Structures are given as structure tokens and as C-alpha cells.
Amino acid sequence: MIKAYKIRCYPTDEQKQLIIKTFGCCRWYWNQALHDNIKYYEKNKKGKINTPAFYKKEFLWLKEVDATALCFTQMDLQSAFSKFFKEKNFGYPKYKSKKYPKNSYKTMQTSGYPVTENDIKITKLGRVKIINHRHKSGIAKSCTISMTPTGEFYIAILWKDEELLKKLEPINKEVGIDLGLKDLAICSDGEKFPVLQSLRNELPKLKREQRKLSKMKRGSKNYNRQKIKIAKLHQHIANQRKDYLHKISYKLTNENQVIALEDLNVKGLMKNHHLALSISDVGWIEFVNMLEYKALDKGRTVQKIDRWFPSSQICSCCGCVTGKKPLWIREWTCLECGTAHDRDINAAKNILTEGKRILGASSCPGR
């Protein structure tokens, strides 16, 4: 079992400078190797990615950072170009921006990284102070160091340990989930989890701070200070949403053996400008990802159903198909059996029934 834990770290000023320098070297190598490879491809119609050692002969400052980080950057570039060769319409890989960087790099060594309760020993950096909230110690397989726009540093430590897989005892409870905008998750047992609306609640403050930023001189001290203030506000919104989704996904995977839900086309739904803000605020994709990996760890099953399945059109009692209904209809009565339905709970029941049908069909021999 291989699993990663992301923890906060507190490097010294010298370590911070070296980490930031490594970010810059990885970005420079990516852009330079990409540029040279594109020129070579246009001339010879085949790719050739120069190794970091090729550039170290001329640019000696590349030797000051972790060589493994540059090697992983080369592997990422090769993977990106492989996709370009397979899908010609995909286009060349993109250059990494210095103005809007995604600051992170991965490193690995054969002997692993010793981790204690208080620090981790990393190549080139030495001992780095960490908040080991998982209370794990030993030898880590690899780690990824990242920096947020607010200047906070994190380490994602990858462990290879069979003890990490702690499956729970099987239970008989099953649940279907209908994802929504008013309520994040509507369960087939009638339980509803409301949307936190972390972005919408902070939107007036966010607009006010961004308006201040737009009136400042770009590159000035006040401008950079205001940028960090806005970044902290964005991070606060994201942390609120992530904490809320973690709690709900933990509860659902603990209490249910089978979880059935819709396979939504979130990218397509985001094109509706009337709903885009609400969809981005609710965090459907992140929530489903949390359900999937937590269910895998605990021995549970997450079953997705087809996005075109008419869960809102079927009576969960008699199976009568009643046709499409506008969004403003939240409650309706079946014309066949006379059962009164809550639109979302009825959809969740139908999703559970369809999910169980798919699971039963896949488990049958000969299917």
C-alpha cells in the first residue's frame, strides 16, 4: 500500500532560499528543454529532450539544487510530449510561467528519507522542521515540496507500508447520493448535507480586496502585500470547503458499505453562467474524489451510474416514468401509485437502485 500524507513544514531562511531556487531551476529547465525540443521536432520530425546534465555544462548554477528534482521535471516533460505524439490535436506542452508559478518539486533517493516526530531529512536541505500530525516515523519513499501563494511550505510524504490499509468490518447499510446545489448531498435515507457556501459568503470581501489591488501600481510593495492578502483569503475559502467535505465523506464512508452516485459532467455544467459560481463553490469533483479514495482505504464500494440515467423522472415506489420536470418543482406525486415524493430524495433512491443493479450485473458470471 502506497499512500501520501501532506504536512506543514517550517524551513529556515536558508532552506527557503534553496527551495525557491529549486522551483526556479525546475521551471527554467522545463522551458529551455521544451524550447529546444520543439525546434528539434520541427526540423527533424522527432523529439529529443536534453537531459539536465546537458545544460549543467554551461549553466553551473543548476548544480546547486537537487539533481533528482530536475530528473523528475525531465520525466514530466517526456510524459507531456508523449501525449503530444499520441494526440496531434493536443498541441505542444505549455511553458511554465514565472508570473503565475505552480511552485512544487518532487525528490527521491534510494535510501529514502528519515522522518522523526519533529523533522525530516531531505537531500540538499538537511533537517526540515515539520508538524507530524500523523505521528508517523521511519523511512519515507519520496516527498514533494510545495509552496502556496501565501508563502506557506508543505511536504507530501509518500509511504510504502502495508499497515496503512485498515479496512473496516463490512456492514449492510447502502446509500444513494444525489448531488445538488442547494444541498451538497441528498441521501436515499432522507439525510441532507447543506452546501457550506464558503466562496459566496466571502465574495463581498473578496471583491473589495481585489478592487483595492486593481488601483495599485503593479510591482510596488503595496501591490505585493495586497496580493498576499487576497491569496490568504482564497486559501481560507478553500480550506473551509475542504474541511467540510472531509467530514461529510468520512461520515458517509464509515456508515455505508455501498455508495451510489451520479457521474456528473461538471465541465459541461460550468458553461452555464447562471450556475457556474454555485457549482465551483460546492466542490463536487473534490467531494467525489474524497469518497473514492476513502472508500478504497476502508474496503467500501463507490459505484457511479450513467449521467443520462433519468433519476428524477422515475417513481422509486412503482417504477413509473413520469417525464421531465422543471427545476422549480421540488415535490411531486406519482400518478400511478399516488406516492408523494421529495424530488431529490426520490432521485437518490433511484440512483441507489441503479447502482446496486450495476454491481449485481458485474458480479454475475458470464457478464
Secondary structure, DSSP 8 states (H G I E B T S, - for coil): -EEEEEEEEE--HHHHHHHHHHHHHHHHHHHHHHHHHHHHHHHHSS-----HHHHHTT-GGGGGS-HHHHHHHHHHHHHHHHHHHH-GGG-S-----SSS---EEEEEEEEEEEE-SSEEEETTTEEEEE--TT---EEEEEEEEEE-TTS-EEEEEEEE-GGG-------S-EEEEEE-SSEEEEETTS-EEE---HHHHHHHHHHHHHHHHHTS-TTSHHHHHHHHHHHHHHHHHHHHHHHHHHHHHHHHHHH-SEEEEE---HHHHTT-TTTHHHHHHHTHHHHHHHHHHHHHHHT-EEEEE-TT--TTTB-TTT--B-----TT--EEE-TTT--EEEHHHHHHHHHHHHHHHHHHHHHSTT-
